[in-house]
Amino acid sequence: MQNPVGSTLAPMTRRIDNMTSPRFAEAITRCDTLILPLGSVEQTGNHCPLGTDLYVAQAVSALLAEKADCLTTAPIPYGDTFELEFWPGTIHVDSPVLGSYLEAVARSFLKQGFSNIVFLSCHSLNMKTVDLLCRRLHREGWGVCAIDWWKAAGDAARGETKSKEPFGHGGEVISSIMKALAPDLVDLGNADDKASLPGLGKVVAHPPGSAFVAYGDFRDYCLTGTWGEVSGTASAEMGKRWLTKAIEFLAELIIEWRKNNKTSAAPRKS
């Protein structure tokens, strides 16, 4: 994937935790935007690893940083998995704790000299915490935006899927992208290929943002942390296609957003 804005930074220098301190000090003089990836460790069916979101966060942040001419860093590995935490191996961090930690990390990066932070959430439940933090940092004058990766990937795949429930947790889209990124970690032969439970439809019919909001957890949605047919539909080829489309789309949004931020007021640092 070639950078559309002609960056002077080589791809291997974009992940700042791999840099030396002097090299980072030089890199930040040429790039004012950080992509901060967030993952999770959670049950994702019997065919995908617990660290699916974490692995994707690491891979996507690197690709997106190159395409959008940003810097990135190691993903925050654990997140809000409250609705899944009853399955073995799922690690949950309460939203207030996650919010305080994420804010401390973000402010430390801002003190280093970044003007903009792109919060790249590869676990959608983390967006609740990210949203509050972005509202707070924006009021102070910082450039902040948030990406829900799996929503972007779903949009990229729309109209091109084969299964009845392609956007399910651990479903065709997620499994295909994981097959493209880490084929050895996905065992499609071990997939359950079961439809969602009736409880999912009740929640989907009354989502956040509607006049009446319904709630549930993953025990209401599925039996093994995932739903949808994947063994005969998920493919690395389509996963690569959707991955590329989503990254290109998001990179264009980031580049345009940064241009607009150039005319914004300077951050009110305290």
C-alpha positions in Angstrom: 0.0 0.0 0.0 1.6 3.2 -1.1 1.3 6.4 0.9 -0.8 9.0 -1.1 0.7 12.1 0.5 4.4 11.4 -0.1 5.6 10.9 3.4 9.3 11.3 4.2 9.0 8.6 6.9 9.9 5.1 6.1 7.2 2.4 7.0 9.4 0.8 9.7 9.7 4.1 11.6 6.0 4.6 12.1 5.6 2.4 15.3 7.2 4.6 17.9 7.7 1.9 20.6 10.2 0.3 18.1 12.1 3.6 17.9 15.0 4.9 20.0 14.3 8.1 21.9 16.3 10.3 19.6 14.7 8.8 16.5 11.2 9.5 18.0 12.2 13.1 18.8 13.1 13.5 15.1 10.0 11.7 13.8 7.5 13.8 15.8 8.9 17.0 14.3 7.6 15.7 10.9 4.3 14.1 12.0 1.8 15.5 14.5 -0.7 12.7 14.4 -0.8 9.5 16.4 -3.0 6.4 15.7 -3.6 4.8 19.1 -4.9 1.3 18.6 -7.2 -0.5 21.1 -7.8 -4.2 21.2 -9.2 -6.9 23.5 -8.7 -10.4 24.6 -12.0 -12.3 24.5 -13.9 -15.3 23.3 -14.4 -15.3 19.6 -15.9 -18.6 19.0 -14.1 -21.9 18.7 -12.2 -21.0 15.5 -10.6 -17.6 16.2 -8.1 -16.8 18.9 -8.8 -14.9 22.0 -6.6 -12.1 20.8 -8.3 -11.6 17.5 -9.1 -7.9 18.1 -5.6 -7.3 19.5 -3.9 -8.9 16.5 -6.1 -6.9 14.1 -5.4 -3.7 16.1 -1.7 -4.2 15.7 -1.9 -5.0 12.0 -4.4 -2.4 11.0 -2.8 0.4 12.9 0.5 -0.2 11.0 -1.2 -0.3 7.6 -3.3 2.7 8.3 -0.4 4.7 9.7 1.5 4.2 6.4 -1.5 5.0 4.2 -2.6 8.1 6.2 1.0 9.4 7.0 0.7 9.0 10.8 2.7 7.5 13.6 1.4 4.6 15.7 2.3 2.6 18.7 1.7 -0.7 20.5 -2.0 -1.4 21.0 -3.7 -1.2 24.4 -4.4 -5.0 24.8 -7.3 -5.3 27.2 -10.7 -3.6 27.0 -14.4 -3.5 28.0 -15.6 -7.1 27.5 -18.3 -7.0 30.2 -20.9 -8.7 27.9 -18.5 -11.6 27.3 -16.5 -12.1 30.5 -18.2 -15.3 31.6 -16.2 -17.3 28.9 -12.7 -18.7 29.7 -9.9 -16.5 28.6 -11.9 -13.3 28.3 -10.2 -10.4 30.2 -12.5 -7.5 31.2 -11.5 -4.0 32.3 -14.4 -1.9 33.8 -15.1 1.2 31.7 -14.1 3.7 34.5 -10.7 2.0 34.9 -10.2 1.7 31.2 -11.2 5.4 30.7 -8.7 6.6 33.3 -5.9 4.5 31.9 -6.7 5.5 28.3 -6.8 9.2 29.3 -3.4 8.9 31.0 -1.9 7.3 27.9 -3.4 9.8 25.6 -2.3 12.8 27.6 1.2 11.5 27.9 1.4 11.3 24.1 0.0 14.8 23.8 2.7 16.0 26.2 5.3 14.5 23.8 4.2 16.9 21.1 1.3 15.3 19.2 -1.5 17.6 18.2 -3.9 14.9 17.0 -4.9 11.5 18.2 -6.9 8.9 16.2 -8.4 6.3 18.5 -8.5 3.1 16.5 -10.9 0.8 18.3 -10.7 -2.8 17.0 -13.2 -3.8 19.8 -16.5 -2.0 19.4 -17.4 -2.0 23.1 -14.3 0.1 23.8 -16.0 2.9 21.8 -18.2 3.8 24.8 -15.0 4.8 26.8 -13.3 6.4 23.8 -16.4 8.6 23.1 -16.3 10.2 26.5 -12.5 10.8 26.4 -12.7 12.3 22.9 -15.4 14.8 24.0 -13.3 15.9 26.9 -10.1 16.3 24.9 -11.9 18.1 22.1 -13.3 20.7 24.5 -9.7 21.4 25.5 -8.8 22.1 21.9 -7.0 18.9 20.9 -7.5 17.2 17.6 -9.3 13.8 18.3 -11.3 11.4 16.3 -12.4 7.8 16.8 -12.7 4.8 14.5 -14.8 1.7 15.1 -12.8 -0.7 12.9 -15.3 -3.5 12.6 -18.0 -1.1 11.5 -15.6 0.2 8.8 -14.7 -3.4 7.8 -18.4 -4.3 7.7 -19.2 -1.3 5.4 -16.3 -2.4 3.1 -17.8 -5.9 2.9 -21.4 -4.9 2.4 -23.0 -6.5 -0.7 -20.0 -8.9 -1.1 -20.7 -11.5 1.6 -22.1 -15.0 1.2 -23.5 -16.0 4.7 -26.8 -15.1 6.2 -25.2 -13.3 9.2 -21.9 -12.1 7.9 -21.4 -9.3 10.4 -21.8 -11.4 13.5 -19.2 -11.6 16.2 -16.6 -14.0 14.8 -18.7 -14.2 11.6 -17.7 -14.2 8.0 -16.2 -10.7 7.9 -14.1 -11.0 11.1 -13.0 -14.5 10.2 -12.0 -13.5 6.6 -9.9 -10.6 7.8 -8.2 -12.8 10.4 -7.6 -15.4 7.7 -5.9 -12.7 5.6 -3.8 -11.4 8.4 -3.0 -14.6 10.4 -4.2 -17.8 8.6 -2.4 -20.1 11.0 -4.4 -18.7 13.9 -7.9 -19.4 12.4 -9.3 -22.9 12.3 -12.5 -22.7 10.1 -13.0 -26.5 10.5 -13.7 -25.9 14.2 -16.4 -23.2 13.6 -19.8 -23.8 14.9 -21.7 -22.2 12.0 -24.7 -21.5 14.2 -27.3 -18.8 13.8 -27.7 -16.1 16.4 -30.2 -16.6 19.3 -33.5 -14.7 19.4 -32.1 -12.3 22.1 -29.9 -10.6 19.5 -32.8 -9.5 17.4 -34.5 -7.9 20.4 -31.4 -5.7 21.1 -30.7 -4.9 17.4 -34.3 -3.7 17.1 -33.7 -1.1 19.9 -30.0 0.0 19.5 -28.3 3.0 21.2 -29.5 6.2 19.6 -33.0 5.1 19.3 -35.9 6.3 21.5 -36.0 3.0 23.4 -32.8 1.1 24.0 -32.7 -2.6 24.9 -29.8 -4.4 26.6 -28.4 -8.0 26.6 -25.2 -9.9 26.8 -23.6 -12.4 24.6 -25.3 -15.4 26.3 -28.5 -13.9 24.9 -26.9 -13.7 21.4 -25.0 -16.9 20.9 -23.8 -20.2 22.4 -20.0 -19.9 21.9 -19.2 -16.2 21.5 -19.9 -16.2 17.8 -22.7 -16.5 15.3 -23.0 -16.9 11.5 -21.8 -19.4 8.9 -18.0 -19.2 8.4 -16.6 -22.6 7.5 -17.8 -22.4 3.9 -17.8 -18.6 3.4 -14.9 -17.0 5.1 -11.8 -16.6 2.9 -8.4 -14.9 3.1 -8.9 -13.5 -0.4 -12.1 -11.6 0.5 -10.6 -10.7 3.9 -7.7 -9.0 2.1 -10.1 -7.2 -0.2 -12.2 -5.8 2.7 -9.1 -4.9 4.7 -7.7 -2.9 1.8 -11.0 -1.1 1.1 -11.6 -0.2 4.7 -8.0 1.1 5.2 -8.1 3.2 2.0 -11.5 4.7 3.0 -10.3 5.5 6.6 -7.0 6.9 5.4 -8.9 9.4 3.2 -11.0 10.4 6.1 -8.0 10.9 8.4 -6.1 12.9 5.8 -9.1 15.2 5.2 -9.7 15.6 8.9 -6.1 16.6 9.5 -6.4 19.2 6.8 -9.4 20.7 8.4 -7.7 20.7 11.8 -4.9 23.0 10.4 -7.3 25.9 10.7 -8.5 25.0 14.2 -7.6 26.9 17.3 -4.4 25.9 19.2 -5.0 23.4 22.1 -5.7 25.0 25.4 -3.0 23.1 27.4 -3.3 23.1 31.1 
